[in-house]
Amino acid sequence: MARHSHTRNTGRGPSRFARGTKPKGPTSKPAGISFNKGKGKGKKPGPDAPARLGAHPSKLAERIAEIAPDLLKAVFRQGKRASSIIDGYPDPRRGFDPIDRRLIARSLTALFRWWGWIEPLGLSSVKEQLLLAWMLDSDQVHPICRIWANQVGKNPDDLIVAGDAPNWTMRAEGLKRWSGERTVNADPWRLFPEWLREQLPNPPGDASAKTRRLEFLHTLQARPPLWVVASAESEKEVWGMVREKELKPWIHRHITRIAKLPAETDLPSLDCFRDGKLWIEDLSSLALGIVCDPDPGERWWDVCAGSGLRSLNLASQMQGRGFIAATVEWEHQRKEIAKRMRQTSYRNVAAKIWDGRKLPSKPDSFDGVLVDAPSSAIGSWRRIPDARWIGGASQIAGFAEQQSRLLDLAAQGVKTGGSLVYSVSTVTRQETIDVIQNFLTNHPEFRLAPFPHPLDDTATDGMLQLWPQIHDCDARFIARLVRIGQPNSSPKPADSGSQKTSARSPKDATSGAATTDTTPADQTRQAEIEVPPHSLASGDEANPSAPDSVESSS
């Protein structure tokens, strides 16, 4: 097969559509990959080099091919998340370490990401399906791909990856090259459920609506970045420790606490990561915490606390002072939050199981309430591509009803002058703007509280939609409201000059909203809030501690 001019490797990094390279001898191996476990004194791989293999590639290739059919059945026939199945694979006693887990997870994640193009080809071998998925998803030919190629009768030296293709046309070339003379349909919309075309609003931008929608889809097909967050009080120290490990964090220009690291970074090797001063968190999640803008000493309620990342974010901004009630649906979530907090210096978070029926404390007692509600989770499809194939458009109306119920209940806990922040990791109008507009109609005691855009400091009207193709993060909708009166009352309209657009506007909207720092004794009393012993609401947080849905961060 003739090499295209754009595949030439200039030595500055992986070439676009890079061709697989043949080993020069029985002991040669791709640069940056070590088949030994700590043996030898070879050159240390750079941060962009592929991670070393823990197990032999032939063993990994067979294990991945063994797991894939079970995951396909679980997702497409049973409607289960792939992560619910992958948690049982691989058994550590069978010789697989965290490095192997990441590779296995990456291969399986790619299969779901590109299934809309792979399934119509009618490939009979799951190994050929896995091979094609990797070629479309990655910018490097991995040794396991050469093994699969030999097993399905393809020449490993002819493998050309398309993972760094800059647009849909180049992506389609990769599919057509694979299919040879067969006619293929490389329509981008085939990679997503049919209902998305109707539910997706036009993203912002100057290009045509069609182009903007296709840019959004193209971004959803890319592997997510690895965002890491430094604790507020240890920011400079943390980035210094990261640089000492010869890593170059790409620090966000507006939020200097967060940075991108190479996807294959070995985070557990960093002291700051093990000490809880550095953690994995998507940029959109950190932006949500900034919009909340809690002050030290305040009382907050994280309604759908999930794995506790948002509570951790709030605790960091509050410098460990005040109190956060983190309510979850399941006991394993409560334990996960407790474990996460023990790894940090913050002791102002109380994780409790909650049944979603009544407030976990007295009415009007929280300075702020955060509702990161369950949703269609379109915004997290980069990390959990299998989620796109579960459920359908009919579920969106159900999510909207659940979101509205959570907001109605959460509003009862907000004191006058306090903040109510609503967020969902999606883009559908029914789950975003419509939910807020209906809430404001039914709750005249609340109004939108304008805030600066957390990622670029432009002004908002109190509502914000983050887009992955613009901000390189999960798609996320955020709205912030302030309570200005009592329910069923007619609050006085605010003076036009009193409505601030700063991050402090909810606290300044009414008088008497100031708070004081609590003592340890106060925090102990607050931790004993009246929380019902059973469960319901849980956030739609899809394990943001992992770059991909089934990938382990360690």
JOQUINOR-V421585 format. One record per helix or strand of 3 or more residues. SS is the DSSP state (A for helix, B for strand). FROM is the first residue (numbers start at 1). LEN is the number of residues. If there is no record, write none. Layout:
((SS:FROM:LEN) (SS:FROM:LEN))
//
This chain:
((A:5:3) (A:57:20) (A:82:5) (A:92:3) (A:98:16) (A:115:7) (A:126:12) (A:143:9) (A:156:3) (A:168:12) (A:188:4) (A:196:4) (A:209:12) (B:226:5) (A:232:13) (B:258:4) (A:267:3) (A:271:4) (B:278:3) (A:283:10) (B:299:4) (A:309:9) (B:323:6) (A:331:12) (B:349:5) (B:366:7) (A:378:3) (A:385:5) (A:394:18) (B:414:11) (A:429:3) (A:433:10) (B:446:3) (B:463:4) (A:468:4) (B:476:8) (A:505:4) (A:520:8))
//
